[in-house]
Amino acid sequence: VQLVESGGGLVQPGGSLRLSCAASGFTFSSYSMSWYRQAPGKERELVAAITSAGRSTNYADSVKGRFTISRDNAKNTVYLQMNSLKPEDTAVYYCKPPFGGSWGQGTQVTVSS
C-alpha cells in the first residue's frame, strides 16, 4: 500500500486548499477512504470519510460545512477541499484506507496570517 498526500501549504485564515491523496497497491474502488490530521502535541484525529463509491460521507463536527471529501476511483485519488480555513486547522493531513497500520508522509497545512 502506498499513499502519497499533496496540496498542503501556508494559507491565510479564511482561505482554501485542496488536498489530494494518490493511492496504490490495493483495489482503491473497493474501500472507503478517510482523511486524518495531527496537530503538534495532539493525537491524530479523523477529519472526514467517504464510502467506496463516494455515495456517503461523514465529517468531524469541527470541519462540517467547511470541508468536502470526494474521490475519483478512475484515478485512485481521494481529495479534501478545505474552505474557510482557521488557525486551528493547522496540522499534518493524512489519508488512509480502513486497513493496515502504515501511513503516508502526510501534507502540512498551516493557517496563519
C-alpha positions in Angstrom: 0.0 0.0 0.0 1.3 3.4 -1.0 -0.3 6.7 0.0 1.0 10.0 -1.3 -0.6 13.1 0.0 -0.1 16.5 -1.6 -1.6 20.0 -1.8 -0.8 21.4 1.6 0.8 24.8 2.2 0.6 28.1 4.0 -2.7 29.9 3.8 -4.3 32.9 5.5 -7.3 32.4 7.7 -10.4 32.2 5.6 -8.5 30.8 2.7 -8.9 27.5 0.8 -6.7 24.5 -0.1 -7.4 21.3 -1.9 -5.5 18.2 -0.7 -5.0 15.1 -2.9 -4.0 11.6 -2.0 -2.9 9.2 -4.6 -3.3 5.6 -3.6 -1.8 2.4 -5.0 -1.1 -1.2 -4.0 -4.8 -2.2 -3.3 -8.1 -2.1 -5.0 -8.9 1.5 -4.3 -12.5 1.4 -5.5 -13.4 -1.3 -3.1 -12.6 0.6 0.1 -13.8 3.6 2.0 -11.1 6.3 2.5 -10.5 8.7 5.3 -8.6 11.9 6.0 -7.0 12.3 9.3 -4.9 15.2 10.8 -2.4 15.6 13.6 -1.6 18.9 15.1 1.6 19.5 17.1 1.2 18.0 20.6 -2.1 16.4 19.8 -3.4 13.0 18.9 -4.3 12.1 15.3 -8.0 12.7 14.6 -10.4 11.7 12.0 -11.5 14.6 9.8 -13.6 13.1 7.0 -14.5 9.7 5.4 -16.1 8.6 2.2 -17.5 5.3 1.2 -16.1 3.2 -1.7 -18.4 4.5 -4.4 -18.5 8.0 -2.9 -22.2 7.9 -2.1 -21.8 8.7 1.6 -19.6 11.0 3.6 -19.1 12.0 7.2 -17.2 14.7 8.9 -15.8 15.7 12.3 -18.0 18.4 13.8 -15.1 20.8 13.7 -15.0 20.8 9.9 -18.6 20.3 8.9 -19.8 22.8 6.4 -16.2 23.9 5.6 -14.5 20.7 4.3 -15.6 18.4 1.5 -14.2 14.9 0.8 -14.5 13.4 -2.6 -12.9 10.7 -4.7 -12.1 9.7 -8.3 -11.9 5.9 -8.5 -10.6 6.1 -12.1 -7.6 8.0 -10.8 -7.2 6.1 -7.4 -7.3 9.5 -5.7 -9.2 11.0 -2.8 -9.5 14.7 -2.2 -10.2 17.1 0.6 -11.5 20.5 -0.3 -10.9 22.8 2.7 -12.6 26.2 2.8 -12.9 28.9 5.4 -9.7 27.7 7.0 -9.0 28.5 10.6 -5.7 28.6 12.5 -6.9 25.5 14.4 -6.9 23.6 11.2 -3.1 23.7 11.2 -1.9 20.1 11.1 -0.3 17.4 9.0 -3.0 15.8 7.0 -3.0 12.1 6.1 -5.3 9.8 4.0 -5.8 6.1 4.9 -7.9 3.1 3.9 -9.6 1.1 6.6 -6.9 -1.4 7.0 -3.2 -1.7 7.7 -1.0 0.2 10.0 1.1 2.2 7.6 0.7 5.9 7.0 1.9 8.1 4.2 4.2 11.1 4.7 1.3 13.5 5.1 1.0 17.0 3.8 1.5 20.1 6.1 -1.3 22.6 6.3 -0.5 25.9 8.1 -3.2 28.5 8.5 -1.7 31.8 9.7 -1.7 35.5 8.9 
